[in-house]
Amino acid sequence: MAEEIAEFKEISTDVDYKKLMETHEETIKKLQSKISSLEAENDSYKLSGRVKLFYAINKQQNDLADMLNSIELKNVDLAKPTDKTVERLKIIWSSIGILSPIVNELRLSAGVTGDEDKDISARKPFVDTIAVSR
């Protein structure tokens, strides 16, 4: 028995408890950071994706409108073969034609109020997001 006690004392003196605590504290900090990250990711799934998508596409439409407003068609040199303004305008015009009905449908289906902060942060029960209205 005395030999076992002596062996235990020898083992226990070899352990650096301070270093062991520091290692555990580092592990705890890493795990807390990971938990915070996962909680934030989880919270983002609770937000309405349709509402966020509406505002993102709406912003793109505003940018396209600003681009169109910056171009004066009377100043476009149609005789110059290197001027690609008209081709670029055609791309913008086709994008607007595609985006307009999508934005309108998203606005209606998501119940957008026009208050972006309120709309995006509004929490809806999961059932309400998948339920079919009758």
C-alpha positions in Angstrom: 0.0 0.0 0.0 2.8 2.4 0.8 4.3 1.7 -2.6 1.0 2.6 -4.3 0.8 5.9 -2.4 4.4 6.7 -3.2 3.7 6.0 -6.9 0.6 8.2 -6.8 2.6 11.1 -5.3 5.2 10.7 -8.0 2.6 10.8 -10.7 0.7 13.7 -9.2 3.8 15.9 -9.0 4.6 15.3 -12.7 1.3 16.9 -13.7 1.5 20.7 -14.5 -2.0 21.7 -13.3 -1.5 25.3 -14.3 -0.8 24.3 -17.9 -3.6 21.8 -17.8 -6.0 24.6 -16.7 -4.8 26.9 -19.4 -5.4 24.2 -22.0 -8.9 23.7 -20.7 -9.6 27.4 -20.7 -8.4 27.7 -24.3 -10.7 24.8 -25.3 -13.6 26.4 -23.5 -13.0 29.7 -25.3 -12.9 28.0 -28.6 -16.1 26.1 -27.9 -17.8 29.3 -26.7 -16.8 31.0 -29.9 -18.0 28.1 -32.0 -21.3 28.1 -30.1 -21.8 31.9 -30.7 -21.0 31.4 -34.4 -23.5 28.6 -34.7 -26.2 30.5 -32.8 -25.8 33.5 -35.2 -26.0 31.1 -38.2 -29.1 29.5 -36.7 -30.7 33.0 -36.1 -30.1 33.9 -39.8 -32.3 30.9 -40.8 -35.2 32.3 -38.7 -35.2 35.5 -40.9 -37.5 35.6 -44.0 -35.4 34.7 -47.0 -38.0 36.1 -49.3 -38.0 39.5 -47.6 -34.2 39.6 -47.7 -34.2 38.6 -51.4 -36.8 41.2 -52.2 -34.6 44.0 -50.8 -31.5 42.6 -52.4 -33.1 42.5 -55.9 -34.8 45.8 -55.3 -31.4 47.4 -54.6 -30.1 45.9 -57.8 -33.0 47.4 -59.7 -32.2 50.8 -58.2 -28.6 50.4 -59.3 -29.7 49.5 -62.8 -32.0 52.6 -62.9 -29.1 54.8 -61.8 -26.9 53.3 -64.6 -29.6 54.0 -67.1 -30.1 57.6 -65.8 -26.4 58.2 -66.2 -26.5 57.4 -70.0 -27.9 60.0 -72.4 -28.9 58.2 -75.6 -28.5 61.3 -77.7 -24.8 61.3 -76.8 -24.3 57.6 -77.9 -22.2 57.5 -81.1 -23.9 54.8 -83.2 -21.4 55.2 -86.0 -18.4 54.3 -83.9 -17.9 50.5 -84.0 -16.0 50.3 -80.8 -18.8 52.0 -78.8 -20.6 49.1 -77.0 -23.1 51.3 -75.1 -26.1 50.1 -77.0 -25.2 46.4 -76.4 -24.8 47.1 -72.7 -28.1 48.9 -72.6 -29.8 45.9 -74.2 -28.4 43.7 -71.4 -29.7 46.1 -68.8 -33.1 46.4 -70.4 -33.5 42.6 -70.6 -32.4 42.3 -66.9 -35.1 44.8 -65.9 -37.7 42.9 -67.8 -36.8 39.7 -65.9 -36.4 41.3 -62.5 -39.5 43.4 -62.3 -42.1 40.7 -62.1 -39.9 38.7 -59.6 -39.6 41.7 -57.3 -43.3 42.3 -57.4 -44.1 38.7 -56.6 -41.6 38.6 -53.8 -43.0 41.8 -52.3 -46.6 40.4 -52.4 -45.7 36.9 -51.2 -43.4 38.1 -48.4 -45.7 40.8 -47.2 -43.1 43.5 -47.5 -44.1 46.7 -45.7 -41.4 49.0 -47.0 -39.6 49.2 -43.6 -36.6 47.1 -44.4 -35.3 46.8 -40.8 -38.7 45.8 -39.5 -39.4 43.4 -42.4 -36.0 41.6 -42.3 -36.0 41.2 -38.5 -39.6 40.0 -38.3 -39.8 36.5 -36.9 -42.5 34.2 -38.2 -43.3 30.8 -36.9 -42.0 28.1 -39.2 -45.5 26.8 -39.8 -46.6 30.2 -41.1 -43.7 30.1 -43.7 -44.9 26.8 -45.2 -48.6 26.9 -44.6 -50.9 27.3 -47.6 -53.4 30.1 -47.3 -56.9 29.1 -48.0 
